[in-house]
Amino acid sequence: MSNNSILVVGGGFAGITAALEAAEVGYEVYIVETNPYLGGRVAQLNQYFPKLCPPSCGLEIQFQRIKNNPNVKVITMADVTSVSGSAGNYDVKITQRPRYVNEKCTACGDCEKATKTRVSSEFDFGTGTRGLAYKTHPFMFPMRYVVDAKNASETELAAIKNACPYDAVDLDDASKTIDLAVGAIVVATGWKPYDVANLTNLGGGKLKNVVTNMQFERLCAPNGPTNGKIKRPSDGAEPKKIAFVQCAGSRDQNHLNYCSYICCMASLKHVRYVRERSDAAATIFYIDLRTPGRYDKFKTLTEADDKLSLVKGKVAAIVEDAAGNPIVTVENALTGIKTDEKFDMVVLATGMQASCAGLQVPAGAIDADGFVIDGEGIIAAGCAKQPLDVMKTAQSGTAAAMKAIQTVVGR
């Protein structure tokens, strides 16, 4: 018994694109997403290049298309637990974790106000906090709160339930197993920031005023913990001098062997964030500045700013002084001079690691770096396949939809 439904594992930009392209030509598609929302890493950005659009701009259109298409079924807070069968005929088991909030939710926020406890926000990469009933960001889809029952006491859970005027909080919600029969599987599990704890010479995530590029993205986002104001984590002061350290963990045999493709562009974009908000000076320490193809124009415009210094040299170490100021040790590759320079804040351009790296892959096989390898009927898309920017991720999602359709067509 063959099947022409398609499963898309991961609801980030690649997964959404693949799902919509297949659904809009008539195929039934299931999107399985581990987060409570669709949009993946793009949803966590302040803006994406080259046009510096806010992510809501690109995602809202996609969400509209999903809402209007009965062929797309979205399963959030869910993970693929097993895949058996072969191309054209897969049997997939999915475990869905409880959200404790049903479809009656209007996202009014009364549940969030019912408790005072705050915990570290995963969405903000620990730069901010969230309540025990929360929505991750203003354009969350599905627009429905989540109750963090693990961290809440019985009293808090009762308060959350009682606060809801729509009877949307369901504390009896439980884990569910869902069985799906599909003909093709698109693996669009995306990427995770390389674990900064491994970068011990750069402070290993322990220095207060050294943040990662994705944490910086949240600090610049209007929906982030500082409402888009750049503040030093240690004292909330506005930094006057910021360093950006390229290849933090990338192009390094001890960490990620490959170039993560977008970090140079991300740091150039971050310089723009800094300059539109303040008069701070920025320095980028790089090995090679990579701005592929049409991005060269973005670099030319950014480096015209006299407040930006570009220094070719690999950062050897970062420590902090008594006031929490990061001291950066770097050898300038062009002059050969080694310096220790003090900054108010440092942003590490940590590399892109495939989400599947070091984990059991939901379907198919992975290479030594954790990227998904295409198999018959199993197609990798987006950053599950290789490091990509948003534009190339969308192209990759479309290509994956095409291959998935070729797998199930006429079956």
N, C-alpha and C positions, 0 to 999 in steps of 0.2 A: 504494500500500500504506500505509494509515494505521496508527497505533500508539497504544495507550492506556497506555503507560508514561509516567512523569513523572520529569523530572530536577530535582533541587533543588541549586542551586549555592550552597554555603555550609552548614556544619553547626553554626551557632550556634543560639541559642534560636528564632529565627524559622524557620530551615531545618528544625530537628528537629521543630518543631511541625507545619509544613506537611507534612513527609514522613510523620509518624505519622498525621495526620488522614486523608491520602489512602490510606495503606497499610492502615489499620484498616477501611476500607470496601472493601478488595479490590484496590486498584491496585498495580502493581509500581512501586517508587520507588527511584531511585538518588540517594544523597547524595554530592556531590563536595566535599571539604573540603581546603583548602590546608595547614592545620596537621596535625601528627601525631595530633591528638585532636579530638573533637567538644566543643561547649560554648561556643565563641567567646569573646567578651569576658566573658560572665557567669562563666565558669570562672576568670577572673583577679580577680574581685571578692573582697573579704573578706566582705561581706554586701550584700544588696540590699534596698531599701526597698519598702514602708513597714514591713514586719514585721521587718526586719533578720535574715532567714534567711541561713545560709551557702549558697553556690551549689550545694554538693553535694546539698543537700536537694531543690531543684527538678530538678536534672539527673539524680540517681540514678534517679528514677522514670522519666524519659524514656529513659535508657539501658536500663533493664529492659524497657520496651516495645519498644525496638529489638531487643534480644536475643531477645525472644519472638516477633518477627514476621518470618517468612521473606520477606515482600514487600519489606522494606527492605534494600537492598544499600549498604554504606558503603565509599567509596573515599577514604582519607585521603592526605595529602601529594600531592594531585593538583590540576591546574588545567585548566580548559576552554580548549583552544587554538583550536578553530573550531566554528562552528555554521552549518549550511546547511539549506535547506528552508523549510517554512512550517508554520503551526499544524496540528497533527495528524500532521505528518510531518517531524520534524527529524532530521538526521544530525549527531551531535556527536562531536568528537574530544577525547580527554582524555589529558593526559600525566601519568603518575604517577612521582614521584621515588622513588629507592630508600630504604628505611628501614634496610636491612641487618640486620633482625631479623624472623624468621618467626613463625608461629603457635605454635611450641613454647615461646615466651617465657612464663615464670611471673612476671616482674617481681621476681625475687629480689634484683636489684641487684648481683650479683657482678661483672658487666661494668663497672659504674660505679666499683667499688673498684679495678679493675685498672690505672687510669691516674691520674696526679696532676694532669695539665693541667686548668685551669679556663678557661672562656671566659665572656664576658658573657651573661647569660640574657635572651633575648627575652621569655620568658613574664613575667619580673619587670621588664620595661622597663628593663633595665640596672642595676637597684638591687642585683642579686645576681649570682652566677655559677653555672654548671652544669658537669658533667663532659662528656667526649667521648662517653660513652654515658650517656643520661639519660632520665628521665621528667619531664615538665613539672610535674606536681602529683599529690597522692595519689589523687584520684578520676579519673584520666585514663581516657578511653575512646576507642579500645580500650586496655586496660591492657597496653601493650607498649612496651618500651624503643625508643629511636631511637639509631642510631650516627651521630655527626657525622664522617663520613669526610673531609669537606673540611678540617677543622682538625686531623685526627689524622695522625701520622706512621705509616709502615709498621710500626714497632716497636710503637706504641700499638695499632694495629689488630689486630696479632697477639696482643697481650696481652689485648685485649677478647675476641677469639674464643676464646682458650684458657681464659679465666676462666669461660666459660659451661658449666655442667654439663648443659645440656639440648640442646646443639647448635642453639641458636636463632639464633646470629649467622651470617649468610650474607653474606660479603664479596663474593660474586659477584653479589649483587643488582644489577639495572641498571634504568635508566629504561624504562618501558613506555608504549606507546600503546594506548588503549582506545577502541573505536568503539561508540557507543550509538545506537540508534534510539529516539526518544521522541516523544510527541505534544504535550507541553507542558513549559515550562521555568519554574521558580520561581527568581528571582534573589534570593538572601538573603545577599548578600556582606558585609553588615554595615558597620561603621564603623572608622575609625582615629582616634587622638587627633591633633588638629591639630599640625603640626610646630612645636615650641617654639623651634627655631632661627630661625624667622621673626619671633619676638617679641623683637626686639633691645632695645627699651626696657625689657623685663622681664627682661633678663639673657640672653636667647637660649639658655637651657639651659646657660649656662657658669658660673653662680653655684652653688657647691657645695651651699648649704643652701636652694636654691629647687628644689622638685620639682613634677611635674605631679600632677593629681588621681589618675591611674591608677597612677603610681609610689607615691603615698601609700597607695593601696588595697593595693598589694603589701606595703608596710611595716607595714600593720596586719593583714595576713592571717597566721593561725597557720602556714600552709604557706609563708610568704614568707621572704625572706632574713634577717629579724631575729626570726623566730618570733612576729611580732605585736607586738613592742615598738617604740614610736616612738622612733627615734634619728636625730640629725642626721647626714647623710651625711659631713660633714667630719671629725667627731671622735667620733661615736658617743654624744655626750652627749644626755641626755633634755631636749628643749626645754621651756622654762617659758612661752614666749610665742610663739604661732603665728598667722600671718596667712593668710587665704584670699582670694585675688583672683579675683573673678567675671569672666566674659566675657573670658577671656584668649584673644583671637583671635576671639571670637564677636561678633555685632552690630557689625561693624567693616568698613567698605568696603574697607580694605586687606587684610583677611584673610577671615573667613567672614561673609557678609552677613546671615546669619540667626541666630536664637536657637537654641542647641543643646538646649533643652528640659529636660534633666535636671541641668545643672551646679549650679543653686541647691540642688536637693534633695540632690545628691551632697555638696556642701559642708556642708549642715546635718547630713547623716549623718556626715561626717568630724568635725564638732564633737563628736558623740556618741561616736565612737571615742576622741577625745582625752580626753574627760571621764571615760569609764569606765576609762581606763588611768592617768590622772594628775590632778594639780591644776593643770595648765597653763591659762593664759588664752588665749582665742581671739578673733580679730577677723575679721569677714567684711566686705570692701569690695565693695559691689555697685552696680549701676546701678538695677535693679529686682529685687526678690526674687520669683521666680516659683515658686509652689507650686500647680500646677493641681488643681482639684477636691478630692478627698478628702485631698490631701497638706497642705492647710492646717492640719490637726490636728497633723501631724508638726512643722510649723514652730512652732506655738503651744507645743507641749511643749518643743521644743529651745531656743527663745528665752527660756524662763522661767529658764534657767540664768544666775546672776549673773556667771559667769566668761566669758560670751559678750557681745561688743559688736558691734552691727550698725552699720556706717557707710556711709551712702549717698554714694558718690563713686567716680569712676573713677581707678584707679591710673595715674599718668603714667610713673613710672619705678621701677626697683629697681636698687640698686647694693650692693656689700658693703664693710664696713669691713675693717681689717687682720686682725681676728679671724674673718673669714668670716661675720659677722652681716649679714643682709640689711637694708638701709635702704629703706623704702618711702615714696615721695613720692606724696601723694594730696591732692586738693582736696575738702573736705567740701561736698557739693552743698547742704546745708541751711544751713550757717553761712558758706560762702564762704571758710573759712580753709584755707590750704595748709600741710600739715605734712610733716616728714620723721620717720618713726618707726622705731625699731630693733626687730627681731624676732630670735628664735633660728632661726626656720625659716619659710619661706613656701611655701604650696601654691597653684599656679596652676590654676584651673578651666579647663583647655584645652578647646576646643570639640570637637564630634563632626564629623568629616569623613567623607563616604561613602568606603568603601574603594576604590570605582571612580574617585574624583576624580583627574583627571590621568592615568588609565590607560585602556587599551583595555577596554571593557566586554565581559564574556563573551558576552552576548546582549542584544539590544534596544538602546535608545538611552539617553543620559544628558542631564540638563539642565545648565544653566550651573554649578550647584554640585556636579555629579557624582552627583546622585541618579538612580536608574534610573526610566525612564518605562515604564509598562505598554504593551505592544503586543499584537496578537492572538496568543494562545498563549504570550506571555512576560509573566510577572506578577512584579512587585517585592514583596518582603515585608520587614518589619522595618526596620532602620536603613539598608538599601540604598535604601529609598523615602523616608524622612524621619527626623529624630531622634525616638526613642521611648524609653520606659522598658521594663522587662522585661514588665510586664503587657500593655501595648499591643502590644509585639512579638509576644507569644503570640497575641493577638487577630488581629494582622495575618497571622501564619502560618496560622491557621485560615481566614481569608478567602482567602488565596492558594491554599490547598488546594482550596477550593470552586471558585474560578475555573479552576484547572488541571483539575479533574474535569469542569467544564462544557465545557472545550475538547476533552477526549478522549472524553467519554461518547458511546456509540453510534457511534463511528468504526470 
